[in-house]
């Protein structure tokens, strides 16, 4: 039986959730759903459904490691993997996989993004069991696909070949990122597409072999890392390796057109918290479909709004429909819900002006 290790990816900046999320306190360390747990704490709780705390690893930016340790006190210091700079998920996943392989080269590896909301944790653990079993028995990587509940243009889509016997582990036909609304509508109607969740399972040896085949230059670059893990040279070596890396997503580097990748057909109340719209969906709503956080918020003639007020600061909204209003110490956002895609580009423009 392969020992199961889990890796939580917690290196994103969450810039599209400005002004609540900031470089000093990114979204994975915030309780954006009002559950009482930050996103990374919730991811840790899900990982604990599969394995022991000492076999859970968190990879995040160097400047956020102390924050991660404070929020996850049950993890030993050796469980935190530090990234000197952000290089996207292909690099982060390889770095973490090499750390796990150093501990146990035969481990079964479960990779969990930290920026998810999962409604049914019991169903989540139950749903992933076929993926864990398949990955333990086959030289393949299994990604978790989630049944599509609405034609969302912000998610990645996986088209799959359903099995006649009902086996939930299926062959992949196509991957599509960020489709147009028309294409997303067609995917939704067809019924043979899944959302790509970013959750992955493979034996660590299989995963590293996929890197050798599909990202040989990156694998060769990181070839010296296992020799310095746990030594005083590790930090300076990691910094040098990251400085030489080209940023790349795991999807682009490993998943596309890869016969060694299978998809799990599943459904466990999953939401990827990337935009304010996803936050709006998971919040509780009043009878006018407003989602309001704050003790001193007055809503008048306003509907379908997402509102977050700072502490007990008074806030009055009059005559707004379908708006996002977020007040934090980092700034104030007032934006129609159907224009939230513009937030990132506007912030980039503001930084250039400064």
N, C-alpha and C positions, 0 to 999 in steps of 0.2 A: 504494500500500500504506500503510495507516494504521500509524503508529508506536505500539507497544504500551507503555503505562505500567501499572504495578501499584500498587495502594494496599493496604497492610496495616492493618487496623483493630485497634488495640492499646490501647483505652481502658477495657476492662472491669475491674471490681474483683475478680472471682472470689470473692465472699464465701461462696459455698456450698462452697468448698474450704478453708475455715478448719479448722485453724489454720495449714496450710502457706502458704496465700495470705493476704496481709495488705495493708492500704493502703500500706505501705512497700515491699512486694515482692509484687505481684499475680501471679496464676497465669501470665500470658503470659511472664513473665521467669523462670519456673521450669522445670526439667527434670522434669516430673511423670511422664513415661513411662519414665524411665531410659535415654533414647536418647543422652545426651551433649550434647543441644542443648535450649535452652529452647524453649517453644512459638513465641515470636516469631522465634527463630533458624531453627527448622524452617520457618516460614512464608516467611521470606526465601529459604531454600534452594529452596523450591518455586517462588517467584516468579522466581528466577534460571533456572529451566527454560524461561521464556518470554521474558525480556528482560534487558537489561544492568542492572548495579547502579545506574547513574546515572538510570535510568528507574523506579526503585522508590521509593515514598514510604511513610512510616510515620506514622500519626496516633495520638497518645497524649496523655495528660494532661501538662500543663506540668511537674508535679513528677516525672514519669517520663522526660522526654526525655533527661536525662543518662544514665540507666540504659540506655535504648534505644541511645544512641550507643555506650556501652561494649560492649554486646552485639553491635552491628552496625557494626564499625569500617570495613567496606568502603563504607558509605554516606556521601556528603558531607553536611555539616551542613544544606545546603538541602533535603535529602530528608526531614527530620523536621518534621512539622506539629504544632504545639502547641495543645491544647485547654485553655482556662483552667478550665473546669468540665465535668462530664459532662452531656451532653444527649441521649444515646442515638444510634442509628446513622443516623437520617435527617439529623440536623444534621452529624454527623461526616463522612458520605459527601458531603454537599453542600460542606462546607468543603474536603475533599480534591479533589473534582471541579473546583472553581473554581481551586484551585492548579494542577492539571494543565492546565486550559484556558488558564491564563495562560502556560504554557510552550508548549503545542501545542493549539490549539483543535480540531484534527482528530484527536486521539489516540484510539486504542482503549483503553478502560479496563477492567482486570481488578481486581475488588475481592475481597480475601481476608481473612476473619477470622483472627485470630492464634491462637485457642484450639482448633485442630484437630489431630488426629493423622491422618496419611495413611500407610497401610501401603506402598502401591506408588506411589512418586513417578513412575516412568516411565509407568505406566498413567494417573496423574493428568494428566500433560502430554498424553498421547495422547488421553485422553477429552475434554479441553476443546477440542480443535482444532475440532470442528464448531460449538461455541458461538462461538469467536473468528471463524470464517469467516462465520457467520450474522450476528453483530453488526456485522461490517465491511461487509456487503452490504445490511443492512436497517435501517430506522429503528425497531428494537426492542431491548428489553433481554432478555437470556437469563440465567436463574438455573439453577444446577446442582442437579439433583435426584439423589438417591442411592437406589438400590434398597433396599427395606426388608428387613432380615434378622431382625428380631424386633419384636414389638408394643410399642414404647417410648413411654411417655406423656409423656416430657420433650422430644420433638422436634416440630417443625412438620411438617405433611404437605401434599403437593401431589397433588391428583388431576388426571390428565392424559388427553388423548385420544391414544391411540397412532396412529401413521401406518401405513397399509397397506403402504407401501413400505419400512418399517423406518427411515425418517429419525429420528434421535434427538432432533431439535428438534421439540417437540410443543406444541400449544395447551394452556393451563391451564383446568381445569374449576373447581376449588375450592382454597382454602387453608384449613387447619385448624391452629390452635395448641393445644398441650397438651391432647389429647383424653383422655377417661376411658379406663380400661383396657378396658372393653367396646368402645368405639369404636375404639381402637387395634387390638384383636384383629380387628375387622371389616375395618379398613383392610388389615391384614397378609394376611388370607385372600383379600381381593378381588383383589390383584395389580395394581391400577391406581392405586396410590398410591406416592409417592416421599417420602423425607425431604428437607426443605428444608435445604440446606447453608449458606446465607448467601453462597455464592460467586456473583458476578454479573459479567456482561460486557456492555458497551455502548460505542458511541462517546460520547465525553464530551459532544458537542453534543446527542446524543439524550437522554442522561441529564439534562442541564440543562433540556431542553424538557419532560421528564416532570415535573420539579420545577415548572416554570412552570404546567403544566396542573393538577397535583394538589396542590401545596403553594404556591400563589401568594403567600401572605403571607410564608412563610419565604424564598421566592426574592426577593421584593421587599426584605425586610429585609437580605439578604446582597448586594443589588445594588451597594452601595458598596465591597464588599471588593476586587473586581478593581482598583479605582483606587488602592488603597493597598498592594497586595502588593509586597513588596520595598522598602518605604519605612520610615522611622522611625515612621510612624503605624500600621503594620500591627498591632502588638501591642495598643495601646490600643483600636483599632477592633474587633479580634476579641473582646476582653473585653466591650466594650459590646454587641456583637451577641449574644454568647452569653448575656448577662444578660437579654436580651429574649426569648430563645427558649423555647418550650414543648417539653419533652422528648417525643420521638416516635421509634418504631422505623421503620426503612425499610420493613418489611413493612406496617405500618399506613398509612404515608403514601403509598407508591408502588405496592406490589404488588397489593393487593386489588382485584378486579374491574377489572383493567386489560388491555384487549385488546392493548396494546403489549408485554406481558410473555409470553415463551415459556419453556419449561422444557427443559433438556437431560437426557435419560435416561442415567444413567451409574452406574458402580460402580468404586471404586478404593480400597476398604479405608478408609473414612472414619469417624471418630468425633469428635463434638463434646464437648470436655472441659469439661463444665459441673458435673457432680456427681462425687462419689467413686466412684459405680458405673462411670462411664466409665473412670476411672483403673484401677479393678480389672480391667476387661475387657482393657485394653491391656498390663497387666503380665504377666510370666511367672508361672506357677503351679507349685507343687509337687504331689506326688501326692495330697494332700488338698485341692487347689484353694485353697491359701493363696498370696497374693501378698505377699511380704515384702521390705522394703527395710531394711537395717541389718545390720551385721556381727556383732552380739552379741544376736541375738533367738532365744529358745528357745520353740518351740511344742510344747505337750503336750496331747494329746486335743483339738485345735482344728482346725477345718476351715472352708473357704470364707471366710476372713478377709482383709481388706486391712490390712497393718501397715506403718507407716513409723516407724522409730526414729531418734532424733537422733544422728548420728555413731556413736560406739562405745558409746553409753549402753546398759547391759544392760537387757533387757526380757524378761519371762517371761509367757506367756499359757497359762492352764490352763483347759480345759473350755469354750472359746468356740466358737460356730458362727455363721457369718454376721455377723461384727462388723467394724466399722471402728475401728482404733486408730491415731491419728496423734499423734505427740509432736513439737512444734516449740518454738522459742524464744518463739512467740507464744501458746502454750497447749497443752492436751491435750484430745483428742476421743476419747471411747469411746462408740460408737453402733451399734446394730443396723443392718445395711445397708438393711433395709426401712423405716427411719425417718429416713433422711438428709435427706428433704425438710423436716424440722423445724429444721434447723440455722440457716437464715437468720432465721426468726422468733424463735428463742431468742436469737440474737445481738442482734437489734433490741431485745428485752426487756431484755437485760443493759445495753445502752447507755442505755436510758431510766432504768433503776434507778440507774445511776451519776450 
